[in-house]
Amino acid sequence: MPVTRTAPTDLESLYASMSSTGSDTAVSVILKLRGETCDIDCLYCFEKRKESPGGARISTEQVHRLGSIFSGRPLSVELHGGEPLTAGRERIAEILDALAAQPNVIRVSLQTNGLQLDDAWLDLFERHCPELEIGISLDGDALGNSWRVGYDGRPTYPRVVEALELLGRRERSVGVICAVTPYVLGRASEVMEHLASFAAVTTVSLVPCFDAAVTRSTTVVGSRAPTSRALQRRAIGPTGPAWAVTPRQYADFVLEAAHHWVADGVFRRVKLEPVVSVIRRLKGLGTRSCHFSDLKCDHVLTLYPDDRLGSCDELPWPQAGLASLGDVHTEADVASAQGGSPLLQQARSLVTKCTTCNYRDTCGAGCPAVRLRFAASGNEDAYCDHRMRLIDGVAALLAQPDLQPGTPCARLRWRPISPNDMHHVAAFLTRWDDPAAPRPPAHLQVSTHGNINTVGLPGVHEADDLDPRHPQWPEGIEPGVRPVVDALTSGWNAVTYDSCQGHGYDGVPGAEPRFLSVGILPRDRVEYARTAGRLCRAAGLAEPALPKAYALVLGRSELGCRTTGRVHPTLDLRLVPAADTTPTAYFGSLDQAVRVLTEALAATSSAPPSTPCACATEADAGEGGQQ
């Protein structure tokens, strides 16, 4: 959605308050049509854990009032539960008509377990809301759906399959929410293949069961507990529920699913989340997912039948409650309640640390509701680590679509460089490999602050006009970084598109130090994979021998071509100061660090292309905190 900004702060760029966005920015509203009332009893249901009163139905009056409060702002409405269809056909028809009567409602969706769906329901939707988007909860195949049962403890899977087949016959498109539990771990290809086999399914959203903190079963009203609650009690042990997964398990499952999604061409028909959101953020594009955008909890509201209006339904209740709908008259009232909410203040405070993270522009700070749960258990770093792992893994998949499933390289991290473009990348690569290509004289701007190759135009500085065969190549490469560049270009036959020996910029007001770096531009995907593996192996050799003042950082990035508009995957190598190392100390023994790095690069120049990534057999060097 378009967003109007007035000089947002670093925090607002990750977590926007409602008052900081313009009237063209949509608010998402979740209508809990029956509260937590549902016709099945999934063991992991988070809504029933709130233990809120059920049985009532949201009225059309409430819907109209909500629309009037936000009359000047677009609304995206989701009909939710419990199970929303338990409200009955007559009430659902009234709700859909009430939403259709409000011009600011731009989208209506329905999230259902699918058990009640039949031709009569689909006919009703077509009469009252032809554009209704339908989502169905289905955790993959029959085994994956083991946690989704009726009150009698029997599986619901066969009836959901019938609903999906009906939707396919009716040529209706649906999205599937697939909860990632231990029953699907290690089987991502099977799960994706099964879900994609339904003609109606056009979106699959993989959501994690991060429920390790759940320690007790849901309270039962009455003296007799249904069979489902007995199953739930048995599933909850001293270390948490049996359906919970760790952030690392979830990230690895998503990446395995993404590999199948690409390798089998499923991406041509089915959208896979959160993979698509990650791809969009890697490409600098926006996404509708609040987990990857700045429109987080302040732009997500939940309304219950008893008039409770609160923030996102994933936040803990009653702490997430904001006001009674009857006491709210304007959007400003809602914004004021949000500003005074201790829970939302705590959520915003967790995002503050993200403002200095290297992944901030891609990750978007994640989900505050989930972060709160991990922070409460003292394990927030695990949440951040899995987000980084997702981003690094998807970035690797984009550059190497034929990459085999498995543990992604832990040393090569997503490190975008901005700006990072070149006049004509293909021409540069062609000239690099063609001894007979014309190599006109280059205008070199040489100073203590670096050698910049220019095209001779005032204020225009290009870095794409030299290659090792150019007569001025020795002049264009700074002496401090030349051994590294030579090891890559002569020893590895790699193409380098940028290099810097590092500069302290002492005495230059406001200038930040630059540290030694080399950018590598692989010619194709095969070379990209080979070079990535070599870099990891070289790092494995260099890291133990580097002086303590230095850290080696390997990055994935992209180089844009201004002529064609294409982007080309790149690999980048940097020597940066280790923790608590001053720039003075860094530059004091840089020559020694360069020798260690150069020797490691030379030692890996003859490694066979099929040699596995070094970190595949090492402890995961990429885990732990913000990088």
N, C-alpha and C positions, 0 to 999 in steps of 0.2 A: 504494500500500500504506500502511496506517496506520503511523505512526512515533511512538515514544515518545521524548520529549526531556526532558532535565534541564538547563535553562538553557544552551542551546547558545551558543557563541561566534559572532561574525560569520563566522569561517571555517567552523565546523561547519555553519552554516545554508546554506552553499554546497557544502561537501564534508564529509560526515559520515563519521567513522570507524566501523568496525563496532562498537567497544565503546561508542560514544555512542548507538546506536540500540537499541531494545528488542527483545525476543524475538518481537514481532509484525511485525517488519520483514523482508521477504523478502531473500534473497541470490540473485542470478542466477548460475547455473553453466553454462558452455559446455563441453560434452563433445565433444572433438575425436576422434570415434570412430575415425578412421583417420589422425590427424595431418593432414599436408598432402596425403596420397594422394588423387588425384582422377582421374576418367576423362576429363576435358577439361583444357585448358591455357590458361586465360584469360591474356591478355598482362599484365593489370594485377594479377594475383592477389597479394595481400599475404601470404597464408599461405605460399606457396612461397618468398617472399623470405626467410623465416626459415631456410630450408635445414635444417630439423630432420629427424631420421630418420623415415622412414615405413614403412608396411607392416603395423605391428602394429594390434591392435584393442583398444579398451577392453573390459574384462571386467565381468561382473555383480558380481564380488567388489569391484572398484573402486567401482562404483556404490553398493553397499550400505555400503561403508566411508565414502564421502562423505556418505551419508545419516545415518550414525551420528554423524559429527563434528558435523553441524548438526541433530541430532535435536530440539533445542528451538527451531528457527527455520524458517519457511517457505522452501522452495526453489523457484525457477523455473528449469527445466532446458531448455537448448537443445541439440539434437543437431546437430552441426556437422562441418565438415571443413576442408580438402579436401571430398570428397563423402561424406557419411555413409552413403549407401546402398551404397557399395562394401564395407561391412562384411558384407553379405549378409543374406538374409532371416532365417536362423536366429539370427544374433547380434542383429539388430535386435529380433526378437521377444523374445529373452531380456532385452535392455536395457529394453524397454518394460514387461515383466512385473516386472522388478526395481524400476523406478520406481513402478509401480502399487502395489507392496507397501509403499511408504513413505508413511505418512500425512502427512508434512510436505512432500511434493512437491505443490505446488498448481497447477502449470502445466507442460506439456511441449510443446515446439515443435520443428519440424524445418526446417532450412534446406537446400534442395537445388537443384541445377541443373536438375532435372526430367527429365533424359534417360532415367533408368531407370524412371520412374513408369509403371505399367500397372495393369490391374485386379487382378492378383495382389498388388501392393504395397498398393493401397487396401483390398483385402479384409483383408490382414494388419493394417493400421492399425485397421480397424473392430473386429477381434477382440481386439486387445491394448491399444488405446488409442483409444477412440472420440472422445475430446475432443482428440486431437492437433491442434495448429495447424500448418499447412503454409505455409512461405514458399518462393517460387521466385525465382531471380535472372533478371531479364529487363530489359535496358536499353532498353526502348521497342520500336521497330520494328526491321526488319532492318538498316537502316543503323546505328542506335544500338548494335546488338549486334555490331558488326564486331570488337570486341576479344575477344569470347567465341568461342573456336575450339577444335577438337579438336587433338590432337598432330599431326594431318596438315595443320593449318592451315585446315581447312574449317569453315564456320560451323555453329554449333549451334542457331541460331535456329529452323529449321523443326521440329526435334524437340521443342523447348520449347513451341512453339505446339500441337503435337499433345497434349502433356501437359496444357496448360491447357484444351484442348477436351474432353479426357477428364474432367478435374476438373469442368468445367461439366456434362457429361452425368451425372456421379455426384452432382451437387448438393453438391459440396464447395466451401467458401470458402477462398480463399488470399490471402496477402499477397504483393506483388511488391516486391523490392528492385531499384531502377533506379539504376544508377551514372550519374552526370552526367559525361559526357566531351564533347570538342569535337564529336562526331558528333551530339549532340542539341541543342547550343546554338542558340538562335534558332528552335527547332522545338518548344517546350514544348506548344503546343496540339495539334500532330500526335501527339506522344508520349502525352499524356494521353488523347486521343481513342482512340488505338490500344489502350492498356492497359485503358481502361474498356470497350472493346468485348467483352472476355472476360467471360462471365457469372460465372465463378468468382472473379474479382478483386474483393475488397472493401477492400483496403488497398494503397496505393502509397507506398513510402518512397523518397524521392529522397536519395541519398547521394553525396557529392562524391568525385572522384578528386583529392585534394590531394597529388599525387605529384611535385611539381616537383623534390624533392630526390633522386629516384631517378636514379642515374647509371650503373648497370650492369645487365645482364640477369641472370636467375636462373641459378645454376650448374646444369650438366647432369652427371648421373652417367653415366659411360660415354663412349666415344669418338665416338659419333654423336649429334649434336643433332637433335631432331625439328624438323620444319618450323615448328612454333609458336615455338620458341625463336629460330630465324632471323628470323621476323617480329618478335619482341620486340626483338632486337638492333637491327634496322633502325629500330624506332620510338623508340629512345632516342638523343637527340642531346645536344649540349653544353649546351643549356638545359633538359634534362629530357626526359621521355617525351612522346610525341605525344598520349597519352590524358589528360594532366593538365589540370586547369582551375584558374583562380585563384579565390580566395574571392569576389571581386566577380562573376565570371561565374556562379558557382554561385548566389549570392543572387539575381541577376537572373533566372536560369532558374526558380528556385523561385517567385519572385513572378509570373513570366509563367504558370507552371503553375497557380498559385493563382487568377489571374484567369479562366483557362479553367474551372477547377474550379467557380468560383462562377457565372460567366456562363452556362455550359451546364448548370447544375444537376447536375453530376457529384457534388457533395457529398452529394446525397440517397442515393447508393448506395455511394460509395467514400470511404474515409478517406484523406486526403493528409497525409503527414508530410514535413518537420517543421512544416507549416502548422498542423495540429490542435494540436500541442504548444504552438506559439506562441499560438494563440487561447486555449487553456486557461490559460496563464500570464498573458495579458493580462486574463483574467477572474478572476484570483486563484485558479485551480484547480490541482490537482496533475496530474502526468503521469507515465506509466510510462517515458518516455524519460530515460535517465540524462544526456543532453546538456542537459536542461532541469530537472533535479532535483538534490537534494543527495546522492542515492544513486549515487555515481560509482564510481571504480575500487576502492574498498575493499569495495564490495558486488557486484562482478562478479569471478568466478573462472573460470579455465580449467584443465581437466584434459586431459592428453595420455596416450596409451596407455602411454608409458614411465614413468608415475607422476609426471611433472612437474606440479606444481600451482602456478599463478601467477595473476596478476591478469588484467585484461581482455586479450583477444587482440589488441586494436588497439595495445597498448603494444609497444615493441620487446622482442624476446626475444634472448638469455636474460636481459636485465636485469629483465624483468617476473616472472621465476620467484621463487617464495616458498619452496618446500620440496618434498621428495619426499612423496608421499601416505602412504607407509609410516611416515614420521617424524612425522606429524600425528595427534594423538589427540583434541583438543578444539578447539572454536571459538576458545578463548583462544590456542591455539598459532598459529592462522592470524592472529589479530589481532596477536600479538606479531611475527610475521614481516612483516606489513604495516607495523607501526610502525618496524621496523628496515630497511626497504627504501629504499635511496638514491633509486631511481627514483620511488617513491611520495612520498617527502619532497619531491623536486623538483616533482612534479606539484602537490602541495598548495601549495608556495610560489608557483607561478604563479597560483593562484586567489586569493591574498592581495590582489592589486591590485583584484580584483573587488568587494571589500567596500565600497569607496567609490564604485563606478560607479553612475550613475543608472539603469542597465539591470539591476542585479543581481537584482531580484525577478522580472523577466521572463525574462532570459537564463539565469539559473541557472549562469553561469560556463562553460557549454559543455563540450566534451570535453577532458579533460586530455591524452589521448594525442595529439590533433591539435595542441593548444596547444604541447606539447613539441616537435613537429616544426617548427612555425613559430618558436618561440623559438630553436631551434638555428640557424635560418637568419637570425635577426635581424629577422624580419618578423611578430612576434606582433600588432602593431597591425592588420595586414591581416585577421587572424582576428577580432579584436574588431569591426572596422569592418563586416565582412559580417554578423555577428550583429545588430548595431544596425540595419543596413539591412533585414534580414529582419523584425525586430520593427516598425520604422517602416512598412515596406510592408504588412505584414499588418494593422497598426492602421488604416492608411489604407483598406485594402480593406473592413474591417469597417464603417467609417463611410460609405464610398462604394462599395457593391457594384458599381455600374455604372462605376467608375473604369476608364478605358481602360488596357490594358497599356502598359508603357513605364517610363521612369525615374521612380521616385517622388520626390516633393518632398524635397529634401535639407535644407531648413530646418525643416520641421515634423517634430519628433522626438517619440517617445512619452515623455511626461512625466506620469505618473500623479500625481494629488493625493490625499492621504489624510489625514483623511477628506474626502469631497466628496459631500455629499448635500443634498437639499432635501425639504421636506414634501410638496409636490405640484407636480411640474414642469409637467404639462399645464395646471393651473389658473393657474400663474404665466405661462405663455406666452399663454394666452387673455386674461388680464387685461392683459398688456402691450399687446396690439393692440386692445383694446376701450375706446374713450373713455368708454362709459357704465357700465363696470364699477364697482361700489362700491369705494372706496379709504378704508377706515377709518384713523383716526390710528395712526401707528406710534410705538412707544416707542423713541427713539433713545438709545443709550448713546454719548456723545461724550466723547473724552478725547484726550490727546496721543499715546496709543498706537493710535488709530484710532476710526472711527465704526462701531458695531455695531448693526444693526437687530434688535430683539428683539420677542418676542410678549408681553412683560410677565411672563413666568414666571421665578422665581428660577433662575439658572444655565442658562437656555435662551436661546441666541443664534441667531436665524435671520437669513439674509441674502436671503430671497426675498419680502419684503413691500413693496418699492418698485419703481416703474417711472417713466419720465420724466414721466408725467402725474400722478403722486402729488404733492400739495402739498409734501411734505417731501423730495422728491427732491434739491433743492439742498443741503439740510442733510445728507443721507445720504451724499453723494459727497464724499470728501475733496478739498480744493482742489488739492492737488498732482497728483492723477491725473484731475481733472475734464476738462482739455482732451482727454486721450486718450479718455475715456469719451464725451464729446460728439462727437468725431470719428467714433466707431464707431456711436453710437446715432442721432445726427442725420444725419451724412454717409453712413453705410453702411446705416442702418436695421437695425442689428444689435441683438440682445438681449444685454445684459451681465448676468451673474448674480453677479459678484463683482468687487471692485476694491480696491486698496490703494495708497496713495501711497508706501509704504515708511516704515520706522521704525527708527532706530538703537538704540532701547532703552538709551540711555546711562544708567548708574546702576542698571539692573535686573539683579540678580544672576542669572546663568545664562541670560539671555534672548539668543537669537540674533537678529541684525538681520533685518528683512524688507525686501524690495526691491519696487519698483513692479511691479504686476501687474494684469492685467484678464482676466477669464474671459468667454468668448463662448459663448452657447448657441444654435446654429443651430436654426431652426424645423423644417427638414426636410433631406433629403439633398442636394437641389438647392442650397439655401442654404449648406449645409456646404461643398460643392465650390466654390461661388463665393467664399465667405469665405476658404477656405483659399488659393485662388489669389491673392486680393487681399492677404492677409497676406504671402505670399511676395513679391509685387511691391513692397509697401510696405517690406518689409525690405530688398529690393534697393536702393531709393532711400535709405533711412535709414542703412544701415550705413556707407557711405563718409563721411557727414557727421556721424556721432555723435562726440562727444568721445572721446578715446582711453581714458578711464576706464570706458567703458560697452560692454556687449555686449547685443545683442537676441536673445532666445531665444523661439522659437515652439514651442508644444507641442500635442500631441493628448492628450486625457484623456477621462474619462467622469464624468457627474454622475448619481448614483443618486437614484431617487424612492422615498421611504420609504412612500408610500401605495400605489403600484402594484408596486413591486419592479423596475420597468424601469430600464435605464441608458440615458443619452442621451449621444451623442458631443459633446464640447466642444472648443473651440480656446482656447488660452491664450497670452497675450502677456506677456513679462516683460523689464524692463530690469535687468540684473544687472551686478555689477562685473566689469570685464575682469580678466585675469590680473594679479596683483600689485597690485591696487587695494584700498586699505583702505576700510572703511565710511565713515570720515570724509571721504576724498576723493570717495567715491561721492555722498554727500549734499551735498557742497560745490557741485557744479555740475549738480545733477539738473534744475533748471529749464531749462537749455540743452538737455539731452538730450531732455526732454519736448517742447520746441518743435520739434526736428528730427523726432521721431517723429510728432508731430501733423501737421506739414506733409506728411510722407510719406503718412500715412493719408488726408489730404484730397486729395492728388494722385491717389490711386488710387480714389477713391470713384465716379468715373464710368467706370471701365474696363469695357468690354463683358464679360459673363459668360464668353464663349468665349475670352478672352485666355488664352494658356497660362501656366502657372506660370513665374515669372521664372527659377528655377534650371534650367529645361529647356534654356536656351541659355547657361548660365553654367558655370564650373568647379564641380564638385561641392563645395558648401560644407559638406557633412556628413561628409567623409572625414577621418580622422586622429585616432587616439587615443581616449581615453575622453572622453565629452561629459558 
